[in-house]
Amino acid sequence: AAIDVAGLARRVVARFQQQSRQQLEVLLPDKLLALANAESLEHALLALLSNANKYAPANTVVTIAGEQHGRRVELSVADRGPGIPDNEKKRVFDRFYRLDASRSKAISGTGLGLAITRRLITLSGGTITVLDNHPQGSRFVITLKAPNSENL
Ligand code: ATP
């Protein structure tokens, strides 16, 4: 179904705010309709915010953005943490996969969060990828379909 993903993202951010070590910056339009499952998308955004929280330093900026590009709607969570090397970008979505840097810093985690997130996003008709954030960090992008007149 078509849901307002901007409203959903704002609610997730509001709920996460108290536990965040970073400054959450929100760049969202008033309304942004996309085809998605609300619970899956909430879970996904929480997983991305909690990863940013774990892996990026305190007091840096984490940007939650959303925009429509033609028939696609993109929601992104960008941090200014250590980033993810190109040769690891695909693997962070694999079950139990964790970067050595995270293990050696003894940041706790199971390596399941992103695998579950990717499964949920795929099941609700979207995709998720990770890119470099500039000048530093990683930017996770969830791409959803914009509704056409039939599913509004
Ligand atoms: P959990 O599932 O308990 O959250 P996790 O954080 O280890 O554990 P994932 O969320 O699947 O698991 O992430 C997999 C790995 O990808 C992490 O262990 C970390 O090495 C890397 N990673 C994820 N998000 C980021 C990020 N924002 N910045 C840098 N590395 C990240």
Backbone and ligand atoms as CSV (ligand in chain L), in Angstrom:
chain,resi,resn,atom,element,x,y,z
A,1,ALA,N,N,0.852,-1.210,0.000
A,1,ALA,CA,C,0.000,0.000,0.000
A,1,ALA,C,C,0.880,1.250,0.000
A,2,ALA,N,N,0.315,2.360,-0.411
A,2,ALA,CA,C,1.067,3.617,-0.396
A,2,ALA,C,C,1.015,4.218,1.002
A,3,ILE,N,N,2.174,4.519,1.546
A,3,ILE,CA,C,2.210,5.154,2.865
A,3,ILE,C,C,3.082,6.409,2.806
A,4,ASP,N,N,2.858,7.292,3.776
A,4,ASP,CA,C,3.679,8.503,3.853
A,4,ASP,C,C,4.983,8.156,4.579
A,5,VAL,N,N,6.033,7.935,3.810
A,5,VAL,CA,C,7.289,7.494,4.427
A,5,VAL,C,C,8.022,8.643,5.126
A,6,ALA,N,N,7.705,9.888,4.758
A,6,ALA,CA,C,8.318,11.029,5.459
A,6,ALA,C,C,7.773,11.095,6.890
A,7,GLY,N,N,6.459,10.947,7.027
A,7,GLY,CA,C,5.843,10.950,8.358
A,7,GLY,C,C,6.371,9.787,9.186
A,8,LEU,N,N,6.466,8.619,8.570
A,8,LEU,CA,C,6.968,7.436,9.262
A,8,LEU,C,C,8.411,7.665,9.733
A,9,ALA,N,N,9.244,8.206,8.852
A,9,ALA,CA,C,10.649,8.438,9.216
A,9,ALA,C,C,10.745,9.460,10.354
A,10,ARG,N,N,9.923,10.503,10.297
A,10,ARG,CA,C,9.949,11.485,11.394
A,10,ARG,C,C,9.573,10.839,12.726
A,11,ARG,N,N,8.593,9.954,12.713
A,11,ARG,CA,C,8.199,9.287,13.970
A,11,ARG,C,C,9.311,8.378,14.480
A,12,VAL,N,N,9.975,7.669,13.573
A,12,VAL,CA,C,11.073,6.788,13.995
A,12,VAL,C,C,12.197,7.625,14.600
A,13,VAL,N,N,12.524,8.739,13.946
A,13,VAL,CA,C,13.599,9.616,14.445
A,13,VAL,C,C,13.223,10.167,15.816
A,14,ALA,N,N,11.978,10.603,15.962
A,14,ALA,CA,C,11.542,11.171,17.249
A,14,ALA,C,C,11.686,10.140,18.364
A,15,ARG,N,N,11.361,8.897,18.044
A,15,ARG,CA,C,11.445,7.837,19.039
A,15,ARG,C,C,12.901,7.492,19.363
A,16,PHE,N,N,13.779,7.602,18.363
A,16,PHE,CA,C,15.170,7.198,18.553
A,16,PHE,C,C,16.008,8.279,19.232
A,17,GLN,N,N,15.571,9.527,19.040
A,17,GLN,CA,C,16.318,10.711,19.484
A,17,GLN,C,C,16.978,10.596,20.875
A,18,GLN,N,N,16.214,10.133,21.880
A,18,GLN,CA,C,16.727,10.115,23.255
A,18,GLN,C,C,17.948,9.215,23.402
A,19,GLN,N,N,17.985,8.117,22.639
A,19,GLN,CA,C,19.095,7.188,22.818
A,19,GLN,C,C,20.248,7.460,21.862
A,20,SER,N,N,20.093,8.471,20.989
A,20,SER,CA,C,21.124,8.713,19.998
A,20,SER,C,C,22.310,9.469,20.592
A,21,ARG,N,N,23.522,9.030,20.226
A,21,ARG,CA,C,24.732,9.730,20.654
A,21,ARG,C,C,25.070,10.848,19.680
A,22,GLN,N,N,24.373,10.861,18.536
A,22,GLN,CA,C,24.666,11.847,17.505
A,22,GLN,C,C,23.574,12.904,17.407
A,23,GLN,N,N,23.861,13.855,16.532
A,23,GLN,CA,C,22.876,14.875,16.213
A,23,GLN,C,C,22.094,14.366,15.011
A,24,LEU,N,N,20.810,14.173,15.166
A,24,LEU,CA,C,20.016,13.667,14.043
A,24,LEU,C,C,19.487,14.847,13.235
A,25,GLU,N,N,19.882,14.881,11.969
A,25,GLU,CA,C,19.450,15.951,11.067
A,25,GLU,C,C,18.416,15.357,10.103
A,26,VAL,N,N,17.272,15.994,10.017
A,26,VAL,CA,C,16.178,15.434,9.211
A,26,VAL,C,C,15.908,16.309,7.995
A,27,LEU,N,N,16.051,15.728,6.816
A,27,LEU,CA,C,15.789,16.453,5.568
A,27,LEU,C,C,14.681,15.727,4.815
A,28,LEU,N,N,13.456,16.015,5.193
A,28,LEU,CA,C,12.311,15.302,4.617
A,28,LEU,C,C,11.234,16.294,4.195
A,29,PRO,N,N,10.564,16.012,3.083
A,29,PRO,CA,C,9.436,16.862,2.700
A,29,PRO,C,C,8.274,16.613,3.657
A,30,ASP,N,N,7.251,17.458,3.621
A,30,ASP,CA,C,6.085,17.272,4.499
A,30,ASP,C,C,5.474,15.902,4.295
A,31,LYS,N,N,5.398,15.511,3.025
A,31,LYS,CA,C,4.755,14.233,2.710
A,31,LYS,C,C,5.510,13.573,1.566
A,32,LEU,N,N,5.690,12.256,1.664
A,32,LEU,CA,C,6.404,11.519,0.623
A,32,LEU,C,C,5.769,10.134,0.517
A,33,LEU,N,N,4.977,9.939,-0.513
A,33,LEU,CA,C,4.262,8.667,-0.644
A,33,LEU,C,C,5.111,7.625,-1.348
A,34,ALA,N,N,5.115,6.413,-0.798
A,34,ALA,CA,C,5.851,5.313,-1.432
A,34,ALA,C,C,5.151,4.001,-1.110
A,35,LEU,N,N,5.425,2.989,-1.927
A,35,LEU,CA,C,4.866,1.660,-1.676
A,35,LEU,C,C,5.803,0.932,-0.716
A,36,ALA,N,N,5.291,0.632,0.463
A,36,ALA,CA,C,6.123,-0.035,1.462
A,36,ALA,C,C,5.247,-0.623,2.542
A,37,ASN,N,N,5.824,-1.536,3.299
A,37,ASN,CA,C,5.164,-2.060,4.485
A,37,ASN,C,C,5.663,-1.236,5.674
A,38,ALA,N,N,4.728,-0.619,6.391
A,38,ALA,CA,C,5.107,0.328,7.447
A,38,ALA,C,C,6.004,-0.315,8.505
A,39,GLU,N,N,5.638,-1.507,8.958
A,39,GLU,CA,C,6.435,-2.130,10.023
A,39,GLU,C,C,7.834,-2.501,9.559
A,40,SER,N,N,7.927,-2.970,8.325
A,40,SER,CA,C,9.248,-3.321,7.788
A,40,SER,C,C,10.120,-2.086,7.659
A,41,LEU,N,N,9.522,-1.013,7.172
A,41,LEU,CA,C,10.296,0.202,6.982
A,41,LEU,C,C,10.732,0.794,8.325
A,42,GLU,N,N,9.857,0.718,9.319
A,42,GLU,CA,C,10.226,1.184,10.661
A,42,GLU,C,C,11.404,0.390,11.201
A,43,HIS,N,N,11.297,-0.914,11.051
A,43,HIS,CA,C,12.373,-1.783,11.515
A,43,HIS,C,C,13.688,-1.430,10.819
A,44,ALA,N,N,13.610,-1.223,9.508
A,44,ALA,CA,C,14.798,-0.912,8.716
A,44,ALA,C,C,15.428,0.407,9.171
A,45,LEU,N,N,14.612,1.422,9.323
A,45,LEU,CA,C,15.166,2.723,9.727
A,45,LEU,C,C,15.773,2.658,11.117
A,46,LEU,N,N,15.124,1.921,12.014
A,46,LEU,CA,C,15.681,1.769,13.363
A,46,LEU,C,C,17.013,1.033,13.322
A,47,ALA,N,N,17.118,0.016,12.487
A,47,ALA,CA,C,18.373,-0.732,12.374
A,47,ALA,C,C,19.487,0.189,11.852
A,48,LEU,N,N,19.162,1.022,10.866
A,48,LEU,CA,C,20.179,1.922,10.304
A,48,LEU,C,C,20.582,2.996,11.304
A,49,LEU,N,N,19.601,3.545,12.029
A,49,LEU,CA,C,19.932,4.551,13.047
A,49,LEU,C,C,20.750,3.938,14.165
A,50,SER,N,N,20.425,2.703,14.535
A,50,SER,CA,C,21.162,2.107,15.647
A,50,SER,C,C,22.569,1.712,15.209
A,51,ASN,N,N,22.767,1.356,13.945
A,51,ASN,CA,C,24.133,1.133,13.455
A,51,ASN,C,C,24.925,2.446,13.435
A,52,ALA,N,N,24.330,3.508,12.940
A,52,ALA,CA,C,25.016,4.807,12.929
A,52,ALA,C,C,25.421,5.157,14.363
A,53,ASN,N,N,24.495,4.920,15.277
A,53,ASN,CA,C,24.729,5.210,16.686
A,53,ASN,C,C,25.918,4.427,17.250
A,54,LYS,N,N,26.022,3.163,16.817
A,54,LYS,CA,C,27.111,2.310,17.318
A,54,LYS,C,C,28.451,2.618,16.666
A,55,TYR,N,N,28.429,2.836,15.343
A,55,TYR,CA,C,29.701,2.880,14.610
A,55,TYR,C,C,30.246,4.280,14.349
A,56,ALA,N,N,29.393,5.308,14.414
A,56,ALA,CA,C,29.888,6.672,14.207
A,56,ALA,C,C,30.177,7.307,15.565
A,57,PRO,N,N,31.138,8.231,15.612
A,57,PRO,CA,C,31.478,8.864,16.887
A,57,PRO,C,C,30.325,9.708,17.442
A,58,ALA,N,N,30.343,9.888,18.756
A,58,ALA,CA,C,29.345,10.737,19.405
A,58,ALA,C,C,29.471,12.162,18.887
A,59,ASN,N,N,28.362,12.854,18.883
A,59,ASN,CA,C,28.305,14.275,18.526
A,59,ASN,C,C,28.562,14.601,17.060
A,60,THR,N,N,28.663,13.589,16.229
A,60,THR,CA,C,28.730,13.856,14.791
A,60,THR,C,C,27.289,13.916,14.261
A,61,VAL,N,N,27.162,14.295,13.004
A,61,VAL,CA,C,25.823,14.458,12.428
A,61,VAL,C,C,25.400,13.183,11.681
A,62,VAL,N,N,24.180,12.751,11.934
A,62,VAL,CA,C,23.576,11.664,11.152
A,62,VAL,C,C,22.388,12.277,10.410
A,63,THR,N,N,22.396,12.123,9.093
A,63,THR,CA,C,21.359,12.763,8.276
A,63,THR,C,C,20.347,11.745,7.777
A,64,ILE,N,N,19.086,12.020,8.055
A,64,ILE,CA,C,17.990,11.172,7.567
A,64,ILE,C,C,17.286,11.983,6.477
A,65,ALA,N,N,17.342,11.475,5.242
A,65,ALA,CA,C,16.798,12.256,4.137
A,65,ALA,C,C,15.840,11.423,3.308
A,66,GLY,N,N,14.952,12.096,2.619
A,66,GLY,CA,C,14.021,11.413,1.730
A,66,GLY,C,C,13.705,12.297,0.551
A,67,GLU,N,N,13.669,11.694,-0.620
A,67,GLU,CA,C,13.282,12.462,-1.796
A,67,GLU,C,C,12.770,11.539,-2.891
A,68,GLN,N,N,11.993,12.143,-3.775
A,68,GLN,CA,C,11.463,11.384,-4.902
A,68,GLN,C,C,12.270,11.720,-6.150
A,69,HIS,N,N,12.628,10.681,-6.899
A,69,HIS,CA,C,13.288,10.871,-8.196
A,69,HIS,C,C,12.432,10.136,-9.214
A,70,GLY,N,N,11.578,10.852,-9.879
A,70,GLY,CA,C,10.700,10.206,-10.850
A,70,GLY,C,C,9.826,9.174,-10.169
A,71,ARG,N,N,9.929,7.901,-10.592
A,71,ARG,CA,C,9.076,6.857,-10.018
A,71,ARG,C,C,9.707,6.165,-8.825
A,72,ARG,N,N,10.831,6.675,-8.367
A,72,ARG,CA,C,11.512,6.077,-7.217
A,72,ARG,C,C,11.519,7.039,-6.037
A,73,VAL,N,N,11.382,6.458,-4.853
A,73,VAL,CA,C,11.495,7.239,-3.620
A,73,VAL,C,C,12.695,6.709,-2.857
A,74,GLU,N,N,13.586,7.601,-2.466
A,74,GLU,CA,C,14.788,7.199,-1.730
A,74,GLU,C,C,14.756,7.727,-0.310
A,75,LEU,N,N,15.027,6.828,0.626
A,75,LEU,CA,C,15.186,7.224,2.032
A,75,LEU,C,C,16.614,6.865,2.406
A,76,SER,N,N,17.329,7.793,3.027
A,76,SER,CA,C,18.713,7.471,3.343
A,76,SER,C,C,19.087,7.857,4.767
A,77,VAL,N,N,20.042,7.111,5.289
A,77,VAL,CA,C,20.623,7.409,6.600
A,77,VAL,C,C,22.135,7.502,6.380
A,78,ALA,N,N,22.669,8.698,6.595
A,78,ALA,CA,C,24.089,8.930,6.323
A,78,ALA,C,C,24.803,9.324,7.605
A,79,ASP,N,N,25.954,8.694,7.856
A,79,ASP,CA,C,26.698,9.020,9.072
A,79,ASP,C,C,28.112,9.475,8.726
A,80,ARG,N,N,28.811,9.960,9.729
A,80,ARG,CA,C,30.205,10.408,9.530
A,80,ARG,C,C,31.156,9.519,10.326
A,81,GLY,N,N,30.851,8.246,10.296
A,81,GLY,CA,C,31.674,7.257,10.981
A,81,GLY,C,C,32.829,6.796,10.105
A,82,PRO,N,N,33.342,5.591,10.376
A,82,PRO,CA,C,34.520,5.084,9.664
A,82,PRO,C,C,34.239,4.702,8.208
A,83,GLY,N,N,32.959,4.554,7.840
A,83,GLY,CA,C,32.641,4.143,6.473
A,83,GLY,C,C,32.860,2.654,6.282
A,84,ILE,N,N,32.520,2.157,5.106
A,84,ILE,CA,C,32.648,0.742,4.784
A,84,ILE,C,C,33.437,0.634,3.481
A,85,PRO,N,N,34.588,-0.072,3.516
A,85,PRO,CA,C,35.405,-0.177,2.296
A,85,PRO,C,C,34.605,-0.792,1.139
A,86,ASP,N,N,34.956,-0.405,-0.089
A,86,ASP,CA,C,34.216,-0.881,-1.265
A,86,ASP,C,C,34.089,-2.401,-1.317
A,87,ASN,N,N,35.178,-3.108,-0.995
A,87,ASN,CA,C,35.135,-4.573,-1.111
A,87,ASN,C,C,34.300,-5.242,-0.022
A,88,GLU,N,N,33.816,-4.462,0.937
A,88,GLU,CA,C,32.981,-5.023,2.013
A,88,GLU,C,C,31.522,-4.589,1.881
A,89,LYS,N,N,31.264,-3.654,0.969
A,89,LYS,CA,C,29.923,-3.058,0.927
A,89,LYS,C,C,28.826,-4.096,0.710
A,90,LYS,N,N,29.085,-5.079,-0.185
A,90,LYS,CA,C,28.067,-6.105,-0.433
A,90,LYS,C,C,27.909,-7.007,0.776
A,91,ARG,N,N,29.018,-7.313,1.408
A,91,ARG,CA,C,29.004,-8.347,2.443
A,91,ARG,C,C,28.354,-7.920,3.739
A,92,VAL,N,N,28.271,-6.616,3.995
A,92,VAL,CA,C,27.650,-6.206,5.264
A,92,VAL,C,C,26.172,-6.603,5.336
A,93,PHE,N,N,25.574,-6.957,4.168
A,93,PHE,CA,C,24.182,-7.415,4.174
A,93,PHE,C,C,24.074,-8.935,4.343
A,94,ASP,N,N,25.221,-9.608,4.422
A,94,ASP,CA,C,25.206,-11.055,4.647
A,94,ASP,C,C,24.997,-11.356,6.132
A,95,ARG,N,N,24.364,-12.488,6.397
A,95,ARG,CA,C,24.139,-12.892,7.788
A,95,ARG,C,C,25.451,-13.106,8.526
A,96,PHE,N,N,25.529,-12.590,9.712
A,96,PHE,CA,C,26.661,-12.749,10.644
A,96,PHE,C,C,27.942,-12.072,10.172
A,97,TYR,N,N,27.864,-11.322,9.066
A,97,TYR,CA,C,29.095,-10.667,8.609
A,97,TYR,C,C,29.329,-9.376,9.381
A,98,ARG,N,N,30.553,-9.208,9.888
A,98,ARG,CA,C,30.922,-7.978,10.586
A,98,ARG,C,C,32.309,-7.563,10.122
A,99,LEU,N,N,32.538,-6.268,10.001
A,99,LEU,CA,C,33.865,-5.791,9.610
A,99,LEU,C,C,34.853,-6.053,10.739
A,100,ASP,N,N,36.088,-6.323,10.379
A,100,ASP,CA,C,37.120,-6.535,11.397
A,100,ASP,C,C,37.219,-5.353,12.348
A,101,ALA,N,N,37.078,-4.156,11.789
A,101,ALA,CA,C,37.195,-2.947,12.610
A,101,ALA,C,C,36.177,-2.963,13.748
A,102,SER,N,N,34.980,-3.455,13.472
A,102,SER,CA,C,33.950,-3.486,14.522
A,102,SER,C,C,34.284,-4.533,15.565
A,103,ARG,N,N,34.776,-5.686,15.085
A,103,ARG,CA,C,35.159,-6.744,16.036
A,103,ARG,C,C,36.299,-6.275,16.924
A,104,SER,N,N,37.314,-5.654,16.298
A,104,SER,CA,C,38.497,-5.326,17.087
A,104,SER,C,C,38.217,-4.191,18.065
A,105,LYS,N,N,37.259,-3.353,17.748
A,105,LYS,CA,C,36.908,-2.310,18.723
A,105,LYS,C,C,35.937,-2.851,19.767
A,106,ALA,N,N,35.606,-4.140,19.627
A,106,ALA,CA,C,34.699,-4.788,20.570
A,106,ALA,C,C,33.358,-4.075,20.678
A,107,ILE,N,N,32.851,-3.612,19.547
A,107,ILE,CA,C,31.494,-3.072,19.509
A,107,ILE,C,C,30.578,-4.279,19.349
A,108,SER,N,N,29.618,-4.416,20.257
A,108,SER,CA,C,28.844,-5.650,20.232
A,108,SER,C,C,27.839,-5.670,19.096
A,109,GLY,N,N,27.566,-6.853,18.593
A,109,GLY,CA,C,26.603,-7.013,17.505
A,109,GLY,C,C,26.631,-8.439,17.014
A,110,THR,N,N,25.552,-8.830,16.352
A,110,THR,CA,C,25.457,-10.200,15.855
A,110,THR,C,C,25.774,-10.285,14.368
A,111,GLY,N,N,25.723,-9.159,13.677
A,111,GLY,CA,C,25.887,-9.190,12.226
A,111,GLY,C,C,24.616,-9.612,11.515
A,112,LEU,N,N,23.506,-9.555,12.221
A,112,LEU,CA,C,22.230,-9.952,11.611
A,112,LEU,C,C,21.365,-8.766,11.199
A,113,GLY,N,N,21.598,-7.620,11.825
A,113,GLY,CA,C,20.708,-6.468,11.620
A,113,GLY,C,C,20.489,-6.117,10.155
A,114,LEU,N,N,21.565,-5.991,9.404
A,114,LEU,CA,C,21.430,-5.576,8.001
A,114,LEU,C,C,20.885,-6.690,7.119
A,115,ALA,N,N,21.166,-7.948,7.479
A,115,ALA,CA,C,20.621,-9.063,6.695
A,115,ALA,C,C,19.095,-9.094,6.843
A,116,ILE,N,N,18.630,-8.907,8.067
A,116,ILE,CA,C,17.178,-8.880,8.314
A,116,ILE,C,C,16.559,-7.664,7.623
A,117,THR,N,N,17.243,-6.548,7.741
A,117,THR,CA,C,16.745,-5.322,7.118
A,117,THR,C,C,16.613,-5.482,5.608
A,118,ARG,N,N,17.635,-6.057,4.993
A,118,ARG,CA,C,17.553,-6.229,3.540
A,118,ARG,C,C,16.404,-7.160,3.162
A,119,ARG,N,N,16.213,-8.224,3.951
A,119,ARG,CA,C,15.125,-9.155,3.670
A,119,ARG,C,C,13.770,-8.435,3.759
A,120,LEU,N,N,13.588,-7.661,4.799
A,120,LEU,CA,C,12.313,-6.954,4.986
A,120,LEU,C,C,12.054,-5.950,3.867
A,121,ILE,N,N,13.088,-5.238,3.473
A,121,ILE,CA,C,12.921,-4.230,2.415
A,121,ILE,C,C,12.638,-4.909,1.078
A,122,THR,N,N,13.327,-5.998,0.805
A,122,THR,CA,C,13.099,-6.731,-0.446
A,122,THR,C,C,11.678,-7.279,-0.492
A,123,LEU,N,N,11.233,-7.847,0.638
A,123,LEU,CA,C,9.876,-8.398,0.693
A,123,LEU,C,C,8.825,-7.325,0.486
A,124,SER,N,N,9.120,-6.099,0.880
A,124,SER,CA,C,8.107,-5.060,0.669
A,124,SER,C,C,8.351,-4.304,-0.640
A,125,GLY,N,N,9.152,-4.901,-1.517
A,125,GLY,CA,C,9.255,-4.372,-2.879
A,125,GLY,C,C,10.334,-3.326,-3.115
A,126,GLY,N,N,11.225,-3.165,-2.159
A,126,GLY,CA,C,12.271,-2.157,-2.310
A,126,GLY,C,C,13.658,-2.768,-2.393
A,127,THR,N,N,14.653,-1.904,-2.392
A,127,THR,CA,C,16.040,-2.356,-2.361
A,127,THR,C,C,16.807,-1.513,-1.339
A,128,ILE,N,N,17.944,-2.057,-0.885
A,128,ILE,CA,C,18.800,-1.275,0.023
A,128,ILE,C,C,20.251,-1.452,-0.402
A,129,THR,N,N,20.973,-0.353,-0.405
A,129,THR,CA,C,22.393,-0.393,-0.765
A,129,THR,C,C,23.154,0.523,0.196
A,130,VAL,N,N,24.474,0.380,0.145
A,130,VAL,CA,C,25.295,1.307,0.927
A,130,VAL,C,C,26.314,1.973,0.006
A,131,LEU,N,N,26.480,3.270,0.206
A,131,LEU,CA,C,27.414,4.088,-0.575
A,131,LEU,C,C,28.331,4.808,0.405
A,132,ASP,N,N,29.340,5.486,-0.136
A,132,ASP,CA,C,30.156,6.341,0.720
A,132,ASP,C,C,29.399,7.631,0.987
A,133,ASN,N,N,29.553,8.129,2.202
A,133,ASN,CA,C,29.037,9.463,2.490
A,133,ASN,C,C,30.202,10.418,2.310
A,134,HIS,N,N,29.935,11.628,1.912
A,134,HIS,CA,C,31.023,12.585,1.709
A,134,HIS,C,C,30.941,13.697,2.738
A,135,PRO,N,N,32.059,14.092,3.350
A,135,PRO,CA,C,33.413,13.641,3.056
A,135,PRO,C,C,33.786,12.326,3.725
A,136,GLN,N,N,32.927,11.827,4.604
A,136,GLN,CA,C,33.293,10.670,5.408
A,136,GLN,C,C,32.075,9.899,5.855
A,137,GLY,N,N,32.230,8.589,5.999
A,137,GLY,CA,C,31.162,7.775,6.558
A,137,GLY,C,C,30.420,6.976,5.519
A,138,SER,N,N,29.312,6.380,5.950
A,138,SER,CA,C,28.534,5.584,4.999
A,138,SER,C,C,27.132,6.138,4.877
A,139,ARG,N,N,26.538,5.846,3.723
A,139,ARG,CA,C,25.190,6.320,3.441
A,139,ARG,C,C,24.387,5.129,2.956
A,140,PHE,N,N,23.433,4.696,3.790
A,140,PHE,CA,C,22.543,3.596,3.424
A,140,PHE,C,C,21.313,4.171,2.744
A,141,VAL,N,N,20.978,3.604,1.581
A,141,VAL,CA,C,19.859,4.129,0.803
A,141,VAL,C,C,18.813,3.040,0.577
A,142,ILE,N,N,17.597,3.322,1.009
A,142,ILE,CA,C,16.456,2.433,0.752
A,142,ILE,C,C,15.691,3.027,-0.426
A,143,THR,N,N,15.503,2.223,-1.476
A,143,THR,CA,C,14.771,2.712,-2.648
A,143,THR,C,C,13.432,1.994,-2.747
A,144,LEU,N,N,12.377,2.777,-2.831
A,144,LEU,CA,C,11.010,2.243,-2.907
A,144,LEU,C,C,10.354,2.756,-4.176
A,145,LYS,N,N,9.253,2.151,-4.549
A,145,LYS,CA,C,8.510,2.651,-5.708
A,145,LYS,C,C,7.549,3.751,-5.271
A,146,ALA,N,N,7.465,4.775,-6.085
A,146,ALA,CA,C,6.435,5.788,-5.863
A,146,ALA,C,C,5.123,5.178,-6.340
A,147,PRO,N,N,4.016,5.483,-5.658
A,147,PRO,CA,C,2.738,4.916,-6.098
A,147,PRO,C,C,2.306,5.542,-7.422
A,148,ASN,N,N,1.646,4.774,-8.270
A,148,ASN,CA,C,1.006,5.405,-9.416
A,148,ASN,C,C,-0.458,5.601,-9.070
A,149,SER,N,N,-1.226,6.178,-9.942
A,149,SER,CA,C,-2.599,6.543,-9.591
A,149,SER,C,C,-3.434,5.331,-9.155
A,150,GLU,N,N,-3.059,4.116,-9.634
A,150,GLU,CA,C,-3.826,2.928,-9.276
A,150,GLU,C,C,-3.708,2.520,-7.809
A,151,ASN,N,N,-2.513,2.710,-7.222
A,151,ASN,CA,C,-2.393,2.286,-5.828
A,151,ASN,C,C,-2.390,3.428,-4.823
A,152,LEU,N,N,-2.961,4.544,-5.206
A,152,LEU,CA,C,-3.112,5.643,-4.249
A,152,LEU,C,C,-4.388,5.464,-3.438
L,1,ATP,P1,P,23.400,-6.314,15.094
L,1,ATP,O1,O,22.737,-7.184,14.103
L,1,ATP,O2,O,23.334,-6.830,16.472
L,1,ATP,O3,O,23.050,-4.869,14.923
L,1,ATP,P2,P,25.844,-5.679,13.739
L,1,ATP,O4,O,25.727,-4.225,13.907
L,1,ATP,O5,O,27.198,-6.271,13.829
L,1,ATP,O6,O,24.944,-6.442,14.776
L,1,ATP,P3,P,24.707,-5.427,11.068
L,1,ATP,O7,O,23.786,-4.335,11.449
L,1,ATP,O8,O,24.185,-6.491,10.163
L,1,ATP,O9,O,25.235,-6.177,12.350
L,1,ATP,O10,O,26.007,-4.806,10.399
L,1,ATP,C1,C,27.012,-5.666,9.855
L,1,ATP,C2,C,28.364,-5.007,9.965
L,1,ATP,O11,O,28.438,-3.891,9.061
L,1,ATP,C3,C,28.674,-4.399,11.335
L,1,ATP,O12,O,29.209,-5.365,12.204
L,1,ATP,C4,C,29.706,-3.328,10.992
L,1,ATP,O13,O,30.973,-3.931,10.842
L,1,ATP,C5,C,29.238,-2.851,9.624
L,1,ATP,N1,N,28.407,-1.631,9.700
L,1,ATP,C6,C,27.047,-1.570,9.729
L,1,ATP,N2,N,26.617,-0.298,9.766
L,1,ATP,C7,C,27.731,0.475,9.749
L,1,ATP,C8,C,27.950,1.899,9.775
L,1,ATP,N3,N,26.933,2.762,9.819
L,1,ATP,N4,N,29.238,2.327,9.729
L,1,ATP,C9,C,30.276,1.446,9.679
L,1,ATP,N5,N,30.128,0.106,9.674
L,1,ATP,C10,C,28.877,-0.373,9.708
